[in-house]
Amino acid sequence: MIEEVKASEQTPAEVVAGSENMGAGASGGAGAGDASRPAGGGVHSWLRDLVVSVAISAFIIIFLYQPVRVEGTSMLPMLEDQDRLFINKIAYRMGDIHQGDVVVFEYPRDHTKSYIKRVIGLPGDRVAIDHGRVIVNGHALAETYVPARFTDDRSQPEMTIPAGEYFVMGDHRVISSDSRDFGPVARALIYGKAAFVYWPVDQAGVVR
């Protein structure tokens, strides 16, 4: 089973509606305490707050974070099917990709699809898999994020990860399609770091 992420179904109208309510509440409180304020001034203040709120929301979504929806279960137990989360789009423009990061990238065989997986091997690392046990640079990787029930017995000969590429795997090893199938992922295809699950609320939290 393949894990995909898609753009959130949240629309700009929904974002504006949330900002509009916030702006109306702030303006209403000020107007109630100042009977001499012209009605037009309250409307002007409300519109200004709305525009500022929308501009800030747009800046965050466009330049910093992007909402996405998970489709599939290959990142269980950390991420479930239909979870909504924010990905950090500038994390790797300003910093490095690290082993253990949960990243979103364009599927190497079809750039119209996006996958979400965990980084296992960095450029230059030697990665091998022995009956499900992942070995990086000669040492077995301690993978506390993979429950015993999600392990498999697949093996793969040792390979050295090419420069500018990353070996990624899903946490649910039994069903995940990952670098074991389509090979290491080029750095240029990785465009975000999974940051925070916001829906459903009972599962909200930082992605680790």
TAZI-V356484 format. One record per run of one state. SS is the DSSP state (A for helix, B for strand, O for the rest). FROM is the first residue (numbers start at 1). LEN is the number of residues. Records with the same first field share a line. If there is no record, write none. Layout:
BEGIN
SS=FROM-LEN + FROM-LEN
END
This chain:
BEGIN
O=1-3 + 8-4 + 33-6 + 72-12 + 89-2 + 95-7 + 108-2 + 122-4 + 131-2 + 137-2 + 141-7 + 151-5 + 161-4 + 170-9 + 183-2 + 200-1 + 204-1 + 207-2
B=4-4 + 65-7 + 84-5 + 102-6 + 110-12 + 126-5 + 133-4 + 139-2 + 156-5 + 165-5 + 185-2 + 190-10 + 205-2
A=12-21 + 39-26 + 91-4 + 148-3 + 179-4 + 187-3 + 201-3
END
